[in-house]
């Protein structure tokens, strides 16, 4: 469904991604793991069009996304739930969800989508009128994921959904992601919480200093001696 | 003892505050969303006043048709200001935007002088003064207050109920993430500038009922408009709204006890003191 071919990108003169090849099939959940500064967030930003690609190609369902304006990626079917959640802190939960449904298709079905997201996260329904900045960390993450789901994306990008949350909430967030996956969404998740992320996904890519160091089905990666030692502490 | 004249001063202050609140609204909106201060904001109001003067007095349009055209005219000026002046320098240091819109101020003043001369012009409308028992209230002020309140209510509904309005509020809170919502911030800026300009046009309609228009009229209410915005916390619409009524009462009650000139002095001194105590404005949100 999503295919990255030889993608390089960066900021200014600093190259953050080197010749990335990555593929995600419909209905799959894929993780991108790696240490801080490996380029994981940059990779997601390139996929959601927020960072222009220097070379290579990004294609969704066979159609290249190069040259697409950054704000058209949502319409193309890619929703990106960014690092640190980035809710609109002084707007209500419901207004935040409304922003997630800004594109015309989503606006037309706003009522149904809202009911669906509230069904998925009943907590958000209880807090619908609350100002987003005053929610707890876990609720904020629910709201951010809910906001991304309002556009009914073909591909959902999640950037460190467990960051900054208490361990018990982290488990809750991973459960939520599993439910979203079970709803049939294709998910690409970036995580530093490697062990828990690997329990959730079918395949994973290991990124190190901007390059794919290893990739494959989870079972295979677990057997990878290097990965076991460096990242899983086994 | 009940003082009728003081009550009259308070009521007049309230009515005056409505117009000041409306004046500060457009400037505040543009600052909050686009993050640019239109130094020439009061000159955009002046353009609106000249639009009414031209259509109503020179071309003989009925006032009810000429007045809405002030909103359209100022709205177009708002769009042009953004497209031609702000957009090319949006990512440069803020001082450039101040200088550029400051230059626009002199440009618009000079252009108005060139076209209309420096005479005071009025639309030749004299609205009655209403009398309730012993209270005298200017009908023009009452009308201006009513329209200002309606305008502000309309803006509130636009910002809270529509998708574009919600996006305008969202941009003010986190502009980088807007692309992920499928929103083109450039369009939001342009719409905001048009709305900001149209609000200046609405203020023009209210002012032209009470004052003569001349090329330097912006200087008479420009400083106080900026003062209100800063006092309320630049970009904070609600803060500006409250600050407008605080300032208008200071001026109105001050005029009652001392004199109009001195009341402005008092207002500005209070402003300076307030800035020492709360440099971010009285109603600044802690982030």
Interface residues (C-beta under 8 A of the other chain):
Chain A: X48 X49 X50 X69 X70 X71 X72 X73 X74 X75 X79 X80 X82 X86 X88 X89 X90 X91 X95 X98 X99 X100 X102 X103 X107 X147 X148 X151
Chain B: X163 X166 X167 X169 X170 X173 X174 X176 X177 X178 X179 X180 X181 X182 X183 X184 X185 X285
